[in-house]
């Protein structure tokens, strides 16, 4: 069996110190966070930042939680088996989300975006991403505390 392709993305949060809201994007009937395939030789976090800009016009994300990441279990996607690695970042106050046209597609990659609290976001996200959302929410709530890491998480 071949190695899964690695995608990288960002769980983008706003208002993390008050009522955290997460950015979710819809493509057809599928909800996800901004993410895409890691290019050869590209560091995964750099790919995650690039994808957030390409898919949602997000720049200047604040990675307060450092280089921590959480991966999905392997799943089937376009082009075969994949794993998606997500980093956690805060959108600066006043950040506007846009769904720019992808030049290769001639249309935006996503049809809709929403900022949602965890309980509403988890209703839309597939099971493989609910664990990522729970990790992000836990990481925000535990900021500054020492905790063990999940097997598919790195600090």
Secondary structure, DSSP 8 states (H G I E B T S, - for coil): ----EEEEEEEEEE-TTSS-EEEEEEETTEEE-EEEE--TT--HHHHHHHHHHHHH---S-B-TTTT-EEE---EEETTEEEEEEEEEEE--TT------EETTTTEES-SEEEEE-HHHHHHHS-HHHHHHHHHHHHHHHTTTS-----TTEE-
